[in-house]
Amino acid sequence: MMPSRTRKYRESSSRASLEKEVAALVEEVTDDKSLEKRQRKLKQVETTHKKSDDAKRIKLADKTSNLRAITFSPPPDWSVKRRLEYINWAKEVVSGLRGVSRLLENKFDRAVADAERSVHVPAGQPTAV
């Protein structure tokens, strides 16, 4: 049996290591709020392919969740045009995330189809803005 002090040290060390990993992931997926919104959005498109696999999975799940939100309860001030712009931008971002999780990619693709249907765009058609 391990002495209590040794067990506490290992638990503390493991917790500290996990906290560092989580903090690094949060930093990796957080946008730089000092940039203008348009610059932040462009940066996401340009840099997602460089993210760690864990960060890619988080981004993929986040974009899927956001699409579901604008499909089923869009902000009242979002026009169809703005919703279509978001769908197109999300597809651009996710193009740099592909290959990390087939399951999440399929969920994203279904969310895109649902979002496009919610604004009456036939599935598989380009979403002209």
N, C-alpha and C positions, 0 to 999 in steps of 0.2 A: 504494500500500500504506500502511496506517495505521501510524504509529509505535507501537512496543511500549508505551510509557507511556500513550498515548491508549487503546489497546485494553484494557489492564489496568484503566484508570479506568472505561471503559464496562462491562466485565464486573463489576467491583466494584459499580458503581452499580446495574446490573441485578439483581445478587444481593441487594443491600440492599433494593431495591424489592420483589422477590419475597418476601423474608423478612418485610417489613412486611405484605404482603398476606396471607400465610399466617398470621401472628400474629393479624391482625385477624379472619380467618375462624375460627381456633381459639377466640378470645375470644367471637365471636358465637354459636358453637354449644355452648359449654361452660355447663353449669348452674351456678348460684350455690350452692355447697355449704354456704353459711352458712344457707340456708333448710332447713326440714324437708322430708323427701322428698315429702310430700303437697303442700306449697306449690310445690316445684320442678316437680312433674308438672302442677299446675294452671297454673303460669306458662308452661310449654311450650305448653299448649293455647291460652292467651290471647295468646301473642306470636309464634307461628310465622309468621303471615301478614305480620308486619312485617319479617321477615328478608330479607337480600339473596337474590337468585336462587341464587348459589353456596352460601350457607348452607342454603337450602331443599333444594337437591339433596343436600347432605351429610346433612341430617336425614332426608330421604326414604330414602336408601341405608342409613342407620344403622337406621332403624325396620324396613326390609325385612330386613336382616341379623339383627336381634334376633328378629323373628318366625320366621325360618328356624331360628334356634338353639333357640327354645322348641318348635318343631315337631318337630325331629329329635333334639334332645338336651336336653330340658328339665331344669332343675335338679331334683335328686331331691326337694328339699323343697317344690317348687311343686305345689300342688294344682290340680285342674282349675279350680276357682273362681279361683285366682290367675292362671292362664294366660288364662282368659276375661277377667278384669279387664285384663290387659296388652293383649290383642287389642283390646278396646274402647277403651282409652286411646290406643293407637297409631293407631286409626282417627280418633279425635278430633284428635290432633296433626296427622295427615296431611291432614285436611280443610282446614287452613290452608296447606298446601303445594301444593295442586293448582294446575295451570296452568303449572308450571315445567318439567316434563319428562314427556311422555306415556309414554316408554319406562320411566322409573323408576316412574311411577304404575302402569303395567300390571304391573311386577314386584312392587310392593307389593300390589296387588290379588290377584295369584296367591298371594303369601305369606300373605295373610289367609285366603284360601280353604283353603290347605293347613293352616294353623294351626287353623282352625275344624274341618276334617275330622279333624285329629289328636285333637281332644277330642269328636268325634262330633256336631258342630253342622252341620246341613244348610246348604250354601252358600246365601247370600242371606237366611238367616233371622237375625233379631236374636239376638244372643248374650246372653241373659238371665243375670244373675249373681245 
